[in-house]
Amino acid sequence: MRNAKPEMRIIFIVILLLFFAFLIAPLIVLLFRSFVTEEGVGFSNYMTSLSDETLTRAIGNSIKVSSTAAVITTTLAFALAYAVNCTRIYQPLKNAVKAGILIPMLTPTITYGFAIMYTFGNQGLLTKLFDRNLFEIYGFNGLLIGYVIYTLPAAFLVIHNSFKYIDKKFIIVSKLMGDGTLRSFLNTVFRPLLGALGGAFVLSFILSFTDFGIPASVGGTYEVVATQLYQAMLGSIPDFSIGAVIAVLMLFPALVGVFLLNYLERFNFHYDKFSETELTPSKFRDSFFGTLSLVILLAMVAVFAVMFIAPFVTAFPYDLRFSWQHITDVFQSNDLVSVYGNSLLVAALTAVFGTVIAYGAALLNARTPLRGKQTVDIFSMITNTVPGMVLGLSYLLLFNESSLKGTFLIIVLCNIMHYFTTPYLMAKNALTKMNPSWETSGELLGDNWLKTVYRVILPNSVSTVIEIFSYYFINAMVTISGVIFLVSAQTTVVASKINELQHFAKFNEIFVLSVLIFLTNLLVRFVCEALQKRAAIYKK
């Protein structure tokens, strides 16, 4: 095996220092702070918190609504993935499902709540259409709808990707051997996907349990743990120790989820050989899943439709005459324009530096003989476990008295750490599949390791690099949980500004800013896809 080069060691040390300074150290400070009391160090903060009926009720409510949302989300995601992969529904509908399901990922979660209000509220779009309130939206119902919309894209992607490892010929063989519909489905589809279904459930639960944006808008008086943490830290009398305790308690469901995911890995399997088998048409199956997919897609789009209607009418829902006034007001407001500019700056810096760090870490792990390189995998597991609010609070506690406080840099670093896992795994998987002898060939030709990376490895993984950039940019534009404790008056971003605007009932401004974020992310996504296609053509 090749010896580790000095440049490899330098990059590895830099990455280790980054993770110790901006992941491990903040979490250690958070844990220590949770034990700090007026009398010294002890467990009294935990005893006080766990004896608080409001907090214990909030934790119970979070578990209840998150579990319910996870069950519904996993069921809907499976139905959509099955329709896309195992039916003969119209191809345009399949394409619409795969594209439309990603819409929620392009907007902040706090916007979902306001969209739900304007859709199902007393003066909502569907309320006017049906001439009555369909249900109470504040509290459990609103949270449930919001969580399902929020987690459906992630759950769908998990299950949809797992369908790629199922050979459809076994479905046909099962039918030919006389298996009934249910038996055939259980043996050839459900059983191979059991691990993915469990993973989708755990992912949906964790995302719902730790989200702050949706409870901030439609939570009402239904307490959940995320709003309890927010109130403890940004209430009239901030309590850093109790806030640290709540943050630590929020880690437990995520930790349990990680153990469950590892356990469920044993249920994942795939076939060694795949055949390009097209399933035979089934009028009932295709009609049922085609209709179901269309209903799910339209229901989700209907919730977001109001976001594109309200800003363009005079006074929704009372005066529906077309007007540019709300758009004009936002762009004439220096405050709102600067906030949008802040979001663009944070997203761009997060995408650039996040891509460099994630790709560099994956490069060291997959393409070098460095000792201890598996440490990056451990960091990846930690970042995948820690909720955004918990990470943000740990930054606040550690850097509260430093020059980083209230800067764009601390927000960018928090975003990079918060979203590190997925980009790192994308890069690692791509780099692992490449020819392992390229570096050796580069050495024989006189190139050093960095030159080989630049000339050979990077061009062959440029599509993955673009995907990582897109992932970081889009998530940095929409996140609120990770930055809610870190923004200042000068570094406010759109997602946190929306949280502020709701207190003044400025919903038109909220929807205009949300549309701006959506269109910005959509544009970035289109550009990145175009660049990926161009890179693929160039590679050929």
Sequence and secondary structure as in RCSB ss.txt:
>XXXX:A:sequence
MRNAKPEMRIIFIVILLLFFAFLIAPLIVLLFRSFVTEEGVGFSNYMTSLSDETLTRAIGNSIKVSSTAAVITTT
LAFALAYAVNCTRIYQPLKNAVKAGILIPMLTPTITYGFAIMYTFGNQGLLTKLFDRNLFEIYGFNGLLIGYVIY
TLPAAFLVIHNSFKYIDKKFIIVSKLMGDGTLRSFLNTVFRPLLGALGGAFVLSFILSFTDFGIPASVGGTYEVV
ATQLYQAMLGSIPDFSIGAVIAVLMLFPALVGVFLLNYLERFNFHYDKFSETELTPSKFRDSFFGTLSLVILLAM
VAVFAVMFIAPFVTAFPYDLRFSWQHITDVFQSNDLVSVYGNSLLVAALTAVFGTVIAYGAALLNARTPLRGKQT
VDIFSMITNTVPGMVLGLSYLLLFNESSLKGTFLIIVLCNIMHYFTTPYLMAKNALTKMNPSWETSGELLGDNWL
KTVYRVILPNSVSTVIEIFSYYFINAMVTISGVIFLVSAQTTVVASKINELQHFAKFNEIFVLSVLIFLTNLLVR
FVCEALQKRAAIYKK
>XXXX:A:secstr
     HHHHHHHHHHHHHHIIIIIHHHHHHHHHTTEETTEESSHHHHHHHT HHHHHHHHHHHHHHHHHHHHHHH
HHHHHHHHHHHS   HHHHHHHHHHTTGGGGS HHHHHHHHHHHHSTT HHHHHHTS  S  TTHHHHHHHHHHH
HHHHHHHHHHHHHTT  THHHHHHHHTT  HHHHHIIIIITTTHHHHHHHHHHHHHHHHH  HHHHHH TT   H
HHHHHHHHHSSS  HHHHHHHHHHHHHHHHHHHHHHHHHGGG    SS         HHHHHHHHHHHHHHHHHH
HHHHHHHHHGGGEEETTTEEEE  HHHHHHHH HHHHHHHHHHHHHHHHHHHHHHHHHHHHHHHHHH   TTTTH
HHHHHHHHHHS HHHHHHHHHHHHTTSTTTTSHHHHHHHHHHHT HHHHHHHHHHHHTS TTHHHHHHHTT  HH
HHIIIIIHHHTHHHHHHHHHHHHHHHHH  TTTTTT  TTT  HHHHHHHHGGGT HHHHHHHHHHHHHHHHHHH
HHHHHHHHHHHHHH 
